Structure formats: C-alpha cells, structure tokens
Amino acid sequence: MKAEDFTMPLWLLGTIVVVGLAAIWLIMRVYGFDRPLVLTHDIAAEEFATDNPGLVPEDIHLAKSGQSALIHAGGSTYVLWVMGQDVATHNVARARVSEADTGLTLRLPDFAAPRVTLTLTEDEKARWKPMIEEAA
C-alpha cells in the first residue's frame, strides 16, 4: 500500500475543521466563557492572592465597570485589571499615569504589559490618580 491510499479528501478535512470550530464556539457561548470576568471585592481579593502569594489585600478600590481594582497590600499599591476570564496584577511603584478619555492610562515598566488603560468614572479618576502617583 502506498501513502496515497491513506489520504483524506480535502472536502472531508474542511468539513471536520468547520464543524469542530463551530462546536468550540457553541460550547464557549453556552458556558459563558465569551463574557469577561466582572470583579467583586471577593473575586478581586482571590485573584490578587493567586497572582501574589503571601500578600493579603488590605484595601481594595473597585472600579464601577468591574474591570479593574486598585489594591493596597504589604505597603505597596497594585493595579489589577481583567483580560477576558483572567486578570493581571502589577505593582504601580514605577508606573507613569496619565488621563485618558475613558479613565487613566498606566505605563508600566513591563515588556509584557507596557501600557494599560483603565475604564474609570470621573470620580474614580480623581481618587485613583493621586493614589497611583503617590505609590510611584
């Protein structure tokens, strides 16, 4: 037998790929994995502790959008933001902060996350900016 005897027709391969992708999309929609995580105090504390073992959040400031939090722990200030179903946390010790149309933009000394824009209300902007600048 030759290798050509075991080849799959292109139309069959295409059908399998399309059906597989559609099934993955459907499962993601049904189980809600296509919606971003919304932070609460408990979720923010749990996610922070997961990313920063040994640190206990002392003070948590949640954004009304539920997409970011400013956390004080261990004498430092950290920003936590949502990325889909996961979060990222960074110490704001060397961050540069500037105002954006939708909130604040942080420039972090991290090549993996050099800049993040936090969606904040005007009141939150006024409260968060001095806290971040003081920590930096």
C-alpha positions in Angstrom: 0.0 0.0 0.0 1.1 3.5 -0.8 0.8 6.7 1.3 -1.7 8.0 -1.3 -4.1 5.3 -0.3 -4.5 6.8 3.1 -5.1 10.5 2.2 -8.2 12.3 3.3 -10.2 14.2 0.8 -9.9 17.9 1.2 -13.7 18.4 1.4 -13.8 16.0 4.4 -10.9 17.7 6.2 -12.6 21.1 5.6 -15.9 19.8 7.0 -14.2 18.4 10.1 -12.4 21.7 10.8 -15.5 23.8 10.3 -17.7 21.6 12.5 -15.0 21.5 15.2 -14.7 25.2 15.3 -18.5 25.7 15.4 -18.7 23.2 18.3 -16.0 25.1 20.2 -17.8 28.4 19.6 -21.1 26.9 20.8 -19.6 25.5 23.9 -17.9 28.8 24.8 -21.2 30.6 24.3 -23.3 28.1 26.3 -21.0 28.1 29.3 -20.4 31.8 29.2 -16.6 31.8 28.5 -17.1 34.5 25.9 -18.1 37.1 28.6 -15.4 39.0 30.6 -14.9 38.5 34.3 -16.6 41.1 36.4 -14.8 41.9 39.6 -16.3 42.0 43.1 -14.4 42.5 46.3 -14.2 38.7 46.9 -13.1 37.9 43.4 -10.5 40.7 43.3 -9.1 39.5 46.7 -9.0 35.9 45.5 -7.4 36.8 42.1 -4.9 39.1 43.8 -3.9 36.4 46.3 -3.5 33.9 43.4 -1.2 36.2 41.5 0.7 37.4 44.6 1.2 34.5 47.0 1.9 35.7 50.6 0.3 39.1 50.1 -3.0 39.8 51.7 -5.1 42.7 50.3 -5.5 45.4 52.9 -7.7 47.8 50.9 -9.5 47.2 47.6 -10.9 50.0 45.4 -13.1 48.6 42.7 -13.9 50.4 39.5 -17.7 50.7 38.8 -17.0 49.0 35.5 -15.9 45.9 37.4 -12.9 45.6 35.1 -10.2 46.9 37.4 -9.2 47.4 41.0 -6.6 49.3 42.9 -5.3 47.2 45.8 -3.0 48.1 48.8 -1.1 45.2 50.2 2.2 44.8 52.0 3.0 48.5 51.9 2.7 48.7 48.2 -0.1 49.6 45.7 -1.1 47.2 42.9 -3.4 47.6 39.9 -5.5 44.6 38.9 -7.3 44.5 35.6 -9.5 42.0 33.7 -8.4 40.3 30.5 -11.3 38.1 29.4 -11.8 35.5 32.1 -8.4 36.2 33.7 -6.7 39.1 35.5 -3.3 40.7 35.6 -1.8 42.4 38.5 1.1 44.8 38.6 2.8 46.9 41.3 2.5 50.6 40.4 5.7 51.6 42.1 7.4 52.7 38.8 4.2 53.4 36.7 3.6 56.6 34.9 0.0 57.7 35.0 -1.9 60.0 32.6 -5.5 60.8 32.0 -7.4 59.2 29.1 -10.8 59.8 27.7 -12.2 56.8 29.4 -10.2 56.8 32.6 -6.4 56.5 33.3 -3.6 55.1 31.3 -0.7 53.5 33.1 2.7 53.0 31.5 4.3 50.1 33.3 8.0 49.0 33.2 7.0 45.6 31.8 7.5 44.5 28.2 4.6 42.1 28.5 2.1 44.8 29.6 3.8 48.2 28.8 0.5 50.1 28.8 -3.0 49.6 30.2 -6.0 51.9 30.1 -8.4 51.6 33.0 -12.0 52.5 32.4 -13.0 54.8 35.3 -15.7 57.3 36.1 -14.6 60.9 36.6 -14.9 60.5 40.4 -12.7 57.3 40.3 -10.2 59.1 38.1 -9.9 61.9 40.7 -9.4 59.3 43.6 -7.2 56.8 41.8 -4.7 59.2 40.1 -3.2 60.6 43.4 -3.0 57.1 44.9 -1.1 55.8 41.9 1.1 58.9 41.7 1.9 58.6 45.4 2.9 54.9 45.1 5.0 55.7 42.0 
